[in-house]
Amino acid sequence: MGRELAAAFPVARQAFEEIDEALKQKLSKLIFDGPEAELTLTANAQPALMAVSLAVMRVLEVDVKLDLAKTVKFVAGHSLGEYSALAAARALGLADTARLLRRRGEAMQKAVPVGEGAMAALLGLDLPAAQEIAKEASAAGVCAAANDNAPGQVVVSGAKAAVERAIEIAKTKGAKRAIMLPVSAPFHCPLMQPAAEAMQEALADAKIAPPRVPVIANVTAAPVNDPQTIRRLLFEQVTGLVRWRESVLYMRDQEVESLVELGAGKVLSGLARRIAPELSGLSLQTPADIDAFLKTL
């Protein structure tokens, strides 16, 4: 991912190079060429996904002359994407964001030994139903709702036995499907407390400025501008519920009419269509996407 973008826009290539330098690693080569097994390691995947998003943002700012503060009402990101959103709004510097996400990925992977945790998507159930299932499944270990992604799509996270139990319970409670997710750790649940403490320490030293536009925080589904509050919410986010469905609805209710997804993939655009079909959406990840976007401005 990102290779075509870096080839077409020098400013995008510079963004990748800045991140390489910050991490003292040729992450860009991994992003462009793989191997996939190494790229998808949490410690690499988190800064890598941010890198592609911010490379697109740099192109919009420098080549397209897009002034974020004058053009958009909010920025938002899902889980690690909240760091990308903060960097886009210049609350965090690019190098600092890369280092924080590397630390976050390492801390999350270290918090729970591989194979002991799991996550599962419960499809066809709303958040209260998923929370009840997680509560019942907690008899077998830690289990909590982790991502409220869209109507009828909630992810639970926790100890493997408890998540397996949640899948079985969900099937008896009317879920259309309940499927284990291919993840390396049980994100956004209390088992991530050691990672949260590591991030609290890392965030204490991070330079955070007021964002140029309000950032919708994952754990509150509401805008945040104060640097100290941002610091606290990023700490809480490690173990807390990602309230993505509510975040999109909040933006819609604030008269946002269109959403633009920056970076690899179109997952968030797809979720937004399910949450608020009346919102228009675009995904920007290639030069062709950016050219198409220019025609909409």
Residue pairs with C-beta under 8 A, 6 or more apart in sequence:
1 31
1 32
1 48
1 52
1 264
1 285
2 12
2 16
2 28
2 31
2 32
2 51
2 52
2 55
2 264
3 31
3 32
3 33
4 286
4 287
5 12
5 52
5 55
5 56
5 59
5 285
5 286
5 287
6 12
6 13
6 16
6 28
6 32
6 55
7 13
8 287
9 55
9 58
9 59
9 63
9 287
11 58
11 59
11 62
11 63
12 55
12 56
12 58
12 59
13 55
14 58
15 51
15 54
15 55
15 58
15 94
16 27
16 28
16 31
16 51
16 55
17 28
18 94
18 95
18 98
19 27
19 28
19 47
19 50
19 51
19 54
19 94
19 95
19 98
20 26
20 27
20 28
21 95
22 94
22 95
22 96
22 98
22 99
23 47
23 98
23 99
23 102
27 44
27 47
27 48
27 51
27 98
28 51
30 38
30 39
30 44
30 48
31 39
31 48
31 51
31 52
38 44
39 45
39 48
41 105
41 109
41 184
42 105
42 106
42 108
42 109
42 184
42 185
43 102
43 105
43 106
43 109
44 105
45 105
46 80
46 83
46 101
46 102
46 104
46 105
47 97
47 98
47 101
47 102
47 105
49 80
49 81
49 84
49 263
49 264
50 80
50 81
50 83
50 84
50 87
50 97
50 98
50 101
50 263
51 98
52 263
52 264
52 285
53 77
53 81
53 84
53 88
53 262
53 263
53 264
54 84
54 87
54 88
54 94
54 97
54 262
56 262
56 263
56 284
56 285
56 290
57 68
57 87
57 88
57 262
59 290
60 66
60 262
60 284
60 290
61 67
61 68
64 290
64 294
68 75
68 88
68 89
68 212
68 213
69 212
69 213
72 213
72 260
73 213
73 214
73 251
73 254
73 255
73 256
74 213
74 214
74 215
74 216
74 223
74 251
74 254
74 256
75 85
75 86
75 88
75 89
75 211
75 213
75 214
75 215
75 216
76 82
76 85
76 215
76 216
76 247
76 248
76 251
77 83
77 84
77 85
77 86
77 218
78 147
78 149
78 218
78 242
78 244
78 267
78 268
79 147
79 187
79 188
79 218
79 237
79 242
80 101
80 104
81 263
81 268
82 215
82 217
82 218
82 234
82 237
83 92
83 97
83 100
83 101
83 104
83 234
84 97
84 262
84 263
85 215
85 216
86 92
86 97
86 208
86 211
86 215
86 230
87 93
87 94
87 97
88 262
89 211
89 212
89 213
89 215
90 209
90 211
90 212
91 208
91 209
91 210
91 211
91 212
91 215
91 227
91 230
92 100
92 206
92 207
92 208
92 209
93 207
96 206
96 207
100 199
100 202
100 203
100 206
103 198
103 199
103 202
104 195
104 199
104 202
104 238
107 194
107 195
107 198
107 199
108 185
108 187
108 192
108 195
108 238
109 184
109 185
110 194
110 195
111 185
111 191
111 192
111 193
111 194
111 195
112 185
112 186
112 191
112 192
114 184
114 185
115 160
116 159
116 160
117 157
117 158
117 159
117 160
117 163
117 185
117 186
117 189
117 191
118 157
118 158
118 159
118 160
118 163
118 164
118 180
118 181
118 183
118 186
119 146
119 155
119 156
119 157
119 163
119 180
119 181
119 183
119 186
119 187
120 155
120 156
120 163
120 164
120 166
120 167
120 178
120 179
120 180
120 181
121 153
121 154
121 155
121 177
121 178
121 179
121 181
122 129
122 130
122 133
122 153
122 154
122 155
122 156
122 166
122 167
122 170
122 175
122 178
123 152
123 153
123 175
123 176
123 177
123 178
123 179
124 152
124 174
124 175
124 176
124 177
125 133
125 152
125 154
125 170
125 173
125 174
125 175
126 151
126 152
126 154
127 145
127 148
127 154
127 245
129 154
129 173
129 174
130 145
130 148
130 154
130 156
130 170
131 145
132 173
133 156
133 166
133 169
133 170
133 173
134 143
134 144
134 145
134 156
134 158
134 166
135 143
136 165
136 166
136 169
137 143
137 156
137 158
137 162
137 163
137 165
137 166
137 169
138 144
138 158
138 162
139 162
139 165
140 159
140 161
140 162
140 164
140 165
141 158
141 159
141 160
141 161
141 162
142 158
142 159
142 162
142 186
142 189
142 190
142 191
143 156
143 157
143 158
143 159
143 162
143 163
143 165
143 166
143 189
144 156
144 157
144 158
144 188
144 189
144 190
144 241
145 154
145 155
145 156
145 157
145 241
146 155
146 156
146 157
146 186
146 187
146 188
146 189
146 241
146 242
147 154
147 155
147 188
147 241
147 242
147 244
148 154
148 241
148 242
148 243
148 244
148 245
148 246
149 155
149 242
149 244
149 245
149 271
150 244
150 245
150 271
150 274
150 275
151 245
151 274
151 275
152 176
152 274
153 271
153 274
155 181
156 163
156 166
157 163
157 186
157 187
157 188
157 189
157 191
158 166
158 186
158 189
158 190
158 191
159 186
159 191
163 180
163 186
164 180
166 178
167 178
167 179
167 180
168 178
170 178
171 178
185 192
186 192
188 237
188 238
188 239
188 240
188 241
188 242
189 239
190 239
192 238
192 239
193 238
193 239
195 238
195 239
196 235
196 236
196 238
196 239
199 234
199 235
199 238
200 235
203 231
203 234
203 235
204 231
206 231
208 227
208 230
208 231
209 227
210 225
210 226
210 227
211 224
211 225
211 230
214 223
214 224
214 225
215 223
215 224
215 225
215 230
216 222
216 223
216 224
216 247
216 250
216 251
217 223
217 224
217 230
217 233
217 237
218 233
218 237
218 240
218 241
218 242
218 243
218 244
218 247
219 233
219 236
219 237
219 240
219 241
219 242
219 243
220 233
220 243
221 243
221 246
221 247
221 249
221 250
222 250
224 230
224 233
244 268
244 271
244 275
245 271
245 275
248 259
248 271
248 272
248 275
248 276
248 279
249 275
249 276
251 259
252 276
252 278
252 279
256 279
257 279
257 280
258 279
258 280
258 281
258 282
259 268
259 269
259 272
259 279
259 280
259 281
259 282
260 281
260 282
260 283
260 284
260 293
261 268
261 269
261 281
261 282
261 283
261 284
262 284
262 285
263 284
263 285
264 285
265 283
265 285
266 283
269 281
269 282
269 283
272 279
272 281
273 279
273 281
282 289
282 292
282 293
282 296
283 289
284 290
284 293
